């Protein structure tokens, strides 16, 4: 089975075209996103990891996982804790280098009034995804998750050395949020582990960060090649 994980502020509808190619696929929406209820208490990346763990345990078989952006981070965190739940992981556009400055810079982009004024089409899309009365709260929750990652990054070059689940890190060469260098840095951490030869990194030419900007056939090619291999 292919389990698909969206990014921060994302939802299942972003993967409708991709899911047409994987009728047995399943998109997991994180707490507070799309049709999912909001998490009670302080949101954190760890809560999303716990949620994914429950989902994969319920499936009952090792799964192939495609994690876009934050979804890839969540998948890798869980794979370090429960490798037996996974068959393989492919990430795309996952930000792997977090610091307090990085988190603060990204959080500055998550202001509802600014989004409404400068990118009204994006505000409308967020309202469609999460509800007109819910998306401003989700922005604040996402900023809190980023701040937590900035002060306490979970994935580091040292921590990923124990990764036993085959993982391919993909990044677009035009990604505005995730750099090739930061992806390469964590990939080297993966390679330094005992199972380093099981991991790969791929740079996707002409691909930007938004999943809607990534050609479906390119994403599908990498999924088929890596997760179904």
N, C-alpha and C positions, 0 to 999 in steps of 0.2 A: 504493500500500500504506500502511496505517496501522500505525505502530510505536508501541507503548505502553510507557512507562517508569514503573516503580513508584518509591515514595519510600524513604527510609531505613527499614530493618527490614521493608520490604514484600516481596511476592512476587507471582507471576503469578496465584495463586488469587483475589486480591482483585478481579480484573478479569473473572471468569468471566461475570458478568451482562452487562457491557459488551461482551465479545467475542462474545456471542450475536448482537449487531447487526452485527458486523464479522467475518464468517467468514474473510476474507482478512487479518485483523489478526494482529499478532505481538507478543507481550509479551517484552521482553528483561529477563531477571533479571540483576542486577549480581553481581559476584563475592561469594561468601559468603552470598548470599541465596537462599532457596528451594532449588532443585535445583542451583544453581551451586556449583562448587568454590570454596574460599576462595582469595583472592589470596596468592601467596607474597610475603613482604616486607611493608613498611609500607603499609597501605591509604591511599588518598588519592582525592580527587575526580578528580584527573588520570588515575588508573588506570581509573576508570569511563568517563571521556571516551574514553580509548584503546580500551576495550572496545567502546563504542558505535560508534566510528569503524570498527572492524573489521567489526562487524555490518552497518553500512550499506554499506560497500564491497562486502561479499559479496552483498548484495541487488542492487546494480548499477544501481539507478534512484533518482532523487530521491524521497525519502519524506516523507509527512505524519507528523508526530510529535506525540503527546500525552504530555506529561511531567507526572506528578503529583509535587508536592513536590520532593524531591531530583532526581527524574527530569527535571523542567523545567530545573533548574540545569545538569545535565549536558548536556542538549540544546542549551541556549543557548551553553554554553562551546564545544561542538563546532561549532555553526553559525558562530561567529566565526572558527574555524580552517578549516573545510571547508564553506562555504556551498553548494557544488555538490551536496552529499549530501542536501540538504533541499528540499522544496517549500514547506512551511509548518510552523509550530510553534504549538501551543497548550499553555499551562501552567495548572496549577490548584494553588493552595496552595503555591506555591514561595516559600520564604523567600529574599529577595533582599538583605536588609540584615544583614550579619554583622560582629560585633566580638568581641573577646576576652571581654567580659562576656556577650554573647549566647550565645556558644559554651559558656561555663562554666555558664550557667544551664540550657541545654538538656542538657548532659552530666550534670548533677545528677539528671536524670530517668531516666538509663540505668544504674541500679544493680539488678542481678538480685535481690538479697535484698529490696530495697524493693519491687520489682515483684511478687515472689512473695507478699509479706506484704499489700500494699495493694490490688493489682489481680490476684488470682490468675487470673482469666479471661483477662487479657491475657498473663500468663505462659504459660498453656496454649496460647493462640493462637500465640505466638511459637515454642513448641516444635513445634506442628503445621507451621508454615511452614518452619522452618529445621532442625528436629531438636532433641531434648531436650538433647543434649550440645553443640550448636553455638551456640544463641542467646545464652548469656552472653558468649561470645567476640565474637559479632557486635555486642553492645552496646558492648564496649570498642573495637572497631574503628570503630564509628560515632562514638563520642565523640572518637576521634583525628581522624577526618575533619572533624568540627565544629571542633575546636581549630585545625586547619590552616586552615579557612575563616575562623575568627575572627581569626587573625593575618595571613592573606593572602587577603582576598576576591578572587575571580576576576572577578566581574561587578560593575562599578561604573557610575555614570552616565556616566563618560568612556569606559570600554571598550566599552559597548554602542552607542555612537554609530555604530560601523562595521557594525552588524548589518544585513545586506542581506536575510536570510530573513524573510518576513512572520511576525510574531509577535503573538499575542494573549495578554496576561497576565490570568488569571482568579483572583479571590480571593473567598472567601465573606465576607459581612459579619459572620459569627459565628465566623470562624476564630480559634482560641485561640493559634495560633503565628505566623501571618502577618498583619500589619496592612495595612489599605488604604493607609495613608500610605507605608509602605515600598515597596509595589507601585507606587503612583503616582510615587514618587521615581525608580524605575528606568524606569518608562514615560516619564517626561519626558526621561530620557537617550536612550531610543530615538527619541523624537520630535525630539530635537535633531540627529539624524543626517540625512544627505542623503536617506535613504529613510524618514524619519519617518512620512510619510502611509501607509505600508504596514503600520503597527503599530496595535494597538488594546489597550484595557484594558476588562475587564468585571467588575463586582461582582455576585456571585450572592446574591440575597436568601435569608436563612435557612440558608445552607450553612456548616457547621463544617469543621474541618480534616480529620478522618479521612475517607478516601475512601469508607469504608463508610457514612458519614452523608450523602454527597452523592447526591441522587436521580439514578438512572441516566438518566432521561429528560432531566434538565437538562444533565447532562454530554454526553449524546449530541447534544442540540440545538446546543450550542456547537461540538462536533466537526464535525457536519454543516455548520453554517453557515460555519465558518472554514476548516477543513482541506479540505473538499470544494468550496469555492466557486471 
